[in-house]
Amino acid sequence: MTMYGNDNNEQAAQLASDNERLQREIDLLKQELSKCKSELASAKQELHRLKGKRGAAARKPEAMSTMSTRLRDALYE
């Protein structure tokens, strides 16, 4: 083989090694993205749940006698 043949082989081996490393990094990033999407979905569900709870506390009582009941209900939600 010529000198250039060895250089090409070394370059090809280096490129293959870099490609494998980058593919592993892509796989790890895909896993991290999937985890982040799952955490975001959970956070959105929690936010939706909390927004729904504020309804009981935000209502105006029709009479003073119902205020304590509504306050108690809001605290237990």
C-alpha positions as CSV (number, residue, x, y, z in Angstrom):
1,M,0.0,0.0,0.0
2,T,1.0,3.5,-0.6
3,M,1.4,6.2,2.1
4,Y,-1.9,7.7,0.9
5,G,-3.7,4.4,1.3
6,N,-2.7,4.2,5.0
7,D,-3.8,7.8,5.5
8,N,-7.2,7.0,3.9
9,N,-7.6,3.9,6.1
10,E,-6.8,5.9,9.2
11,Q,-9.2,8.7,8.2
12,A,-11.9,6.2,7.5
13,A,-11.4,4.5,10.8
14,Q,-11.5,7.9,12.6
15,L,-14.7,8.8,10.8
16,A,-16.3,5.5,11.7
17,S,-15.3,6.0,15.3
18,D,-16.7,9.6,15.3
19,N,-19.9,8.3,13.7
20,E,-20.4,5.7,16.4
21,R,-19.7,8.2,19.1
22,L,-22.1,10.7,17.6
23,Q,-24.8,8.0,17.2
24,R,-24.5,7.1,20.9
25,E,-24.8,10.8,21.8
26,I,-27.9,11.1,19.6
27,D,-29.5,8.1,21.3
28,L,-28.8,9.6,24.7
29,L,-30.3,12.9,23.7
30,K,-33.4,11.2,22.3
31,Q,-33.8,9.5,25.7
32,E,-33.4,12.8,27.5
33,L,-35.9,14.5,25.2
34,S,-38.4,11.7,25.8
35,K,-38.0,12.1,29.5
36,C,-38.4,15.9,29.3
37,K,-41.6,15.5,27.2
38,S,-43.0,13.1,29.8
39,E,-42.1,15.6,32.7
40,L,-43.7,18.4,30.7
41,A,-46.9,16.4,30.2
42,S,-47.0,15.6,33.9
43,A,-46.5,19.3,34.8
44,K,-49.3,20.3,32.4
45,Q,-51.6,17.8,34.0
46,E,-50.8,19.1,37.4
47,L,-51.3,22.7,36.3
48,H,-54.7,21.8,34.8
49,R,-55.6,20.0,38.0
50,L,-54.6,23.1,40.1
51,K,-56.5,25.5,37.8
52,G,-59.6,23.4,38.4
53,K,-59.2,23.6,42.1
54,R,-59.2,27.3,42.3
55,G,-62.8,27.4,41.1
56,A,-64.2,26.4,44.5
57,A,-62.1,29.0,46.3
58,A,-62.9,31.8,43.8
59,R,-66.7,31.5,44.0
60,K,-68.5,34.2,45.9
61,P,-70.6,32.8,48.7
62,E,-74.3,33.5,48.4
63,A,-74.6,34.0,52.1
64,M,-72.2,34.4,55.1
65,S,-73.4,31.0,56.4
66,T,-72.0,29.2,53.4
67,M,-68.6,30.9,53.6
68,S,-67.1,28.5,56.1
69,T,-68.3,25.5,54.1
70,R,-66.8,26.8,50.9
71,L,-63.6,27.7,52.6
72,R,-63.3,24.3,54.2
73,D,-64.0,22.6,50.8
74,A,-61.4,24.8,49.1
75,L,-58.8,23.9,51.8
76,Y,-59.4,20.2,51.3
77,E,-59.1,20.2,47.6
